[in-house]
């Protein structure tokens, strides 16, 4: 029988927050093993496949390596926190948080580029509530899937306080590392040291050739300021909670 390997840490999200860049950086550390396939989605889309399937995803890791799973849907999926807590109660959790409005717009244009979104921006935002109706109930099943919840959740995914609450109910604060995506890109070496310290790994130099991965094409710059202002109003509570509870300000 093979060794039952499970991850020591998870990169929970957020989508369009820099998780691909984080994965590529962590892959360079000799004490870390990540599945070549980013986004295993076990706690979100493939929970019905069972523990053995998930453990098998880490079978190629060396016994002394720290295993990780970076899947940005985890932070938003309503069932993921409980599933993770039941299987990995001692896991270390990393969350990259990008400016909520910028993240929202980046997700929209990402979906447009991939052919997952046919509506214009304002129409897509207006349709979001209807598109997400009934999603959480549908996702209660171990094989539950809801296309709109995963691909059309622009505003909902930027309401970080709701997502973090679900994890803080199940994990201690010292198990969760919250990072600003903007700091990650602007002060990479400093954030890199924080990540390695959080994971209790040996310090190694920040790669000189570092560059962000999976970046957009700058489409958000053409979004009218009126639309951006309206988004900020809709996400006002998120900004307030992030600043006053977590000391994170954009």
Secondary structure, DSSP 8 states (H G I E B T S, - for coil): -------SEEEEE-TTSSHHHHHHHHTT-TTEEE-SSS---TTTT-GGGHHHHHHHTTTTS-TTSEEEEE-TTTTT-TTHHHHHHHH-TT-EEEEEE--HHHHHHHHHHHHHHTT---S-HHHHHHHHHHHHTTHHHHTTSTT---HHHHHS-TTGGG-HHHHHHHHHTTS-GGGEEEEEHHHHHHSHHHHHHHHHHHTT-------TT----S---SGGGGS-HHHHHHHHHHTHHHHHHHHHHH----
